[in-house]
């Protein structure tokens, strides 16, 4: 497993379905989120999405989440949202704590506090002083002027100087590197079924999956990845024998070759097959991003593929931190031997709470039942009824 996951802990308050008392959770390399619909699983991932937007355009990230009025907790008048998290910054060999507070003013987001500090020993790298951001380098503080600071934007987007402000710079780079796969579009109208340009330069599968063919082409050309790619494809797709990613006039034509030598274009492949190919390019990546969020990866997959999916998730969590939402008890069953990977989401008085399962508390139950069975029967929570 990774020595330290990218996000070590996360607390969210007055944001989305996280109420005025807040909710917090310790995060490990593999985190399986379960719970009923509207319990807050996707809201946690959306909170991470806001972190991802901080180094570029926080106001745009908030707008993409529905706007500030939809982001703030509705149970409190004029709430102030907070995200408080601890991260592992490998580039500077430190754990740092990041705290963000923001609210709404005249229909726009307004950052009212932002802090970056080291965990141990305590040292400030960014803090607000008298309502204005101050950044620190070697103990010396620089308070940004009104012209230099924008209340709609994070300091992470305004200071990118690894020499003088390495903690702020590398924290911004970490946030930007997060990948969130939540809007899986594989239907007949999906753009990823079309031919598209091969000139793109992206190290990872795009979040809209439109560069799938290009990523498959890269994987197929890598002798270290190709065997696993074909093995998992053939285990999923009984008639498949090969993948072809033909480059024609600057376009990628993705096809699967079957045993009878017939090739099936991406336009004709099933939604489940395309989803499986996308999952393979994410989970087999040899140099993955530090954090990947996957929303319901089991959708469209035959039940026989769930065991393979769980194996892929487990192996991938040795190279990247994974946060995965699921409604599949069959997938949860596959983690019976590691229930600590599961986080249960529930609502209390309309607000989300998160509870990580503890193996020692379930030992006697797990001698008789699988983890999915315990979930279905209500023994671990995360059920509507």
N, C-alpha and C positions, 0 to 999 in steps of 0.2 A: 504494500500500500504506500501511497505518498507519505513522505516523512511527516508533513503537516499539510492539512487541507488549506485551500486558498482562503475560505471563510471558516474561522474557528467557532465563532458564536455570532448570533444575530438577535437583536431586540427591535421590535416594531411597535409603535404606539400612535394612536389617532390617525392611522393611515389605512385606507380601504376598510376591511372588516376587523382590523385590529383596534380595539377600543382604548378608552382613556387609561385603563390599568396596564395596557400593553401586554405583549407576549414575547417570550424569549426562548431560544433553543440553541443547544450545542450542535454543531454540524460536524459530521465525519466525512471520510472519503466517499461513502455511499449512503444516500439518504432517500428512502422510499416513503413518500407522503401518501397517507391514506385517510379517508374520511368521506362523509356524504357530500353530495353536491352542495355548493355554496357554503362550505365550511371554512374556506380560506386558503386552500392549497395553491390555487392559481394566484391568489393575492400575494402570497409570499414570493412567488416567482416574479410577479409584477414589481414588488418592492426591490428585488435584485435588479430588475430592468431599469428602475430609476437610478440605482447606483451606476449601472452601465452607462447611462446618459450623462452623468455628471462631468466627465472630462471633455465633452463636446458641446452639448446644448441641453441643459437641464430643463429649461422652459419647454423645449420641444418634446423632451421625454415625458413631461407631465401632460402636455397636450395630447400626446399619443396614448396616454392612459385614460383619457376622457376629460382632461382639464382639471384644474385645481379643485373645483367644487365637487367633482365626482371622486377625487382621490382622498379628500379629507373625511375622517370619521364623522358620521352624521349624528351620533348620540351626544355630542357636546357642542354648545354654542361657541363659535369662533375658535375651533381647535388648532393647536400647534402640533403638527406631525413630527415624529422623530424616528430616525434610523440610527441605531447604535450597534456597531459591529467591530469585531476583532479580526484582523487579516494577517496572513503570513506573507511578508515581503521577502522573497528569497534573494532578490537582487541586493538588498541591504542587510540580509540576515537578521531581520527583526520581526517581531509581532507588533503591529500598530493598531491602535484603537481609532476608529473614525466615527464621529458623531455629527449628525446633520439635523437641524430643526428648521422647519419651514411652515408657512401658512399661506392664506390667500388675502390679497389686498386688491380691491377693485377688480375682481375677477382674474387676477394674475397671481402666479406663484411668487412668493417672496422668501428668500433665505434669511433667517434671522440669527442663526448661529451655525458655525461649522468649526470642528476641531479635529486635529490629527495629533496624536500623542503616542509615544512608545509605551509598551506595556510594562517592561521592566528592564532597566530602571526608568522611572517616569521622566519624560522629556517632551516638551511642547514643540511642534513643528508648524502648527497652524492654530490660531485661536482668535476669537472676536474680542476686541477691546473697545468698550464704549460704543458698541454697535458697528464697528468697522473691523474688517479682517486684518490680522497681523500675521506675517510669516516670519519664521525664525531660521537662521543659518548660523551654526556654530555659537549659539547662545544669544546672538544679536537679533533684535526684532525690527521688522519693517512694516509699518502700518500703511496699508494701501489707501490712496487718496480716493475721493469720490469719483474722479475720472477713471481710476484704475479698477474700481470694483463695480459690479453690476448685481443688484439684489436678486435678479432672476437666474444668475449663473454661479456655479461653484468656483472657488479659487483654483480647483484642480484643472479647470478649463482655461484659466488665465495665467497660470505659472507653470511652465514646462522647462525647467532648468535642472537637469540631473546633477550638475556640478555643485550648485549652491543649495538646491532644495531637493535632494534625492528622494526623501520619503514621500513628499508631495507628488513628485514626478512619477515615481514608480507605482504609487498607489493609483494614480490616474491611468497608467498603462494597464495595471491589473484589471481595473473596472472595465476598461474598453475591450479587454480580451475576452470577457465573458461571452458565452454563446447560449442563446435561449431559443429552443425549438418548440414553439407552442401553436403556431398556425400551420398545421400540416395540410397542404392543398395538393391532392393527388387525383382529383376527379378529371373528367374529360376535358374541362376547360383550363386545367392547370398549365401554366407556362412552362413548367419543367418537362412536359411531354414534347415540347417543340424543339426544333434545332436551334441552337444558340451559339454565340461566339466562343471560340476557343482561345481568344486573346486575353481573357480575364486572368488576373493574377490574384488569387485568393488562396491562402494556405488551408482554409477550412471550408466545409460545406456552408453555403449561405443560409441564413435563418429562414429564407423563403424557399430553400431547396432548389432554386432554379439552375444552379451550376452542378447538379448531380452528375451529369455525363462527363463533365470536365474532371471532377474529382475521381470518378471511376477510372477514367483514362490514366490519371496520375497513379492511382493505386495499382492498376494493372501493369504499369511499367516498372513497378518496384518489386524486385524479386523477393523482398522480405515480407511483403504484404500479400502479394498475389495468391500464394497457396491458401491462406486463411480466407481470403475473399471468395475464391472459388469453392472452397470446402463448405463454407456457410451458405453460399448460394445454392449449391447442389443439395444440401440437406433440407433446404426450404422449398426448392422448386425441383420436383422429381425429374422432370425431363430436361433440365438445363445442363449443358455441358461446357458452355463458354460465354464470355461477355465480349462484345465488340463495341468499341467506341471509335468510330470512323471519323476522321477529320477531313471534311470536304469543303473546300472554298472558305476556310476559316470558320466552319460550323462543326458542331459535334453531333453525330448521329449515333445514339445509344441503342444497342440491340442485344437480345439474348438468343444464343444459338441453342436449339433443342437437338435431341438425339437423331432426329430424322434429317438433320442439316438445315432445317428451316430456321430462319432468323425472325424474331418478333421485335418490332420496333417499340420504343418507349411509349409511343402513342397508343399501342394496343395492349401493353402490359396491364395487369390488374393493379388496383390501388394497393393491395397488400404487398405485391412484389416490389413496387416502387418504394413503398415505405421501408421494406426490409433492406433494399439496396441503400437507401438513405441512412438507415441505422448502422449499416456496416461501415459506411464512410465516416460516420461519427465515432463509432465505438472501436474501430480497428486502427484509428489514426495513430501513427507511431510517435508523433510529437504534438499531442493535442493541446488545446487551450487549458488553462488551469481549472476552469469551472464550466460545466455544461449542464443546462437545465433541459429536461425532456418532459413534455406534457403527454401523458397517456400513450407511450410508445407501443402498447399492445393493440391499439385500435387497428382493425383490418387484418390482423394476423390470425391464422388458424390456431386452435388450442395446442396443436402439436408443436408449434414454434415457441411457445411460452418458455419451455425449459431452456431452449437455446438462447432466448432473449435474456433470461436471468443469468446465464453463464457469461454472456457478452458483457452485461452490466457489471458483474462481479469482477471480471478480468480488467475491464476498462477502468474501474475505480482504483486500480493499482497505479494508473498513470494520470488520472484526472479526477477531480472531485465531481460527483454526480448528484444532482437533485432531480428526482423522478416522481411525478404524480401518477397514480394508477387507481382504477376502480376494479382491477382484476384480482379476485381472491386466488386464482390459479397462479398468478405471478407472485403474490405474497407468500403462497405455499412454498415457493422455491427458496425463501429466506428463513425457513423454519429453524435452521441451524445457526442463524445469525439475526435474531429478532431485534438486536440493538440497532440494526440498520433502518428500522421502521419508525416513523414519526406519525402519531395519530392526531388528526385535526378534528376539533369539535367546536360547537358554539355554546357559550354560556351567556345568557341574557343578551343575545345578539352579537356577541364579540367572539372572535376566534381565540382559541387556546391551543397550544401545541404541547404534546407529551411524547417524549422518546421512550420506546419500550426498553425494559431492563430484563436481560436474560435470566438473571437470578430469581426474579419474581415470577417467572413463567416456567421454571424448570419442571415442576410436577405436572403442569398442564401439557407441556410439550412432550412428555413421555407417552401421552395418550392421544394427543390431537396435533394436527398440523397447524401452522400459524394462520393459514387462510380459514380453517375451520373455526378457530378461536375468534377470528374477526366476524365471520358470518353469524356466530351464535351470541355475539355481543360481549364476550369476555374481555376484550381489550379495548372496547369503545370504538368510536369512529363509525357508528351506525345511526341511521335516522330513527329506527324504531327498536 
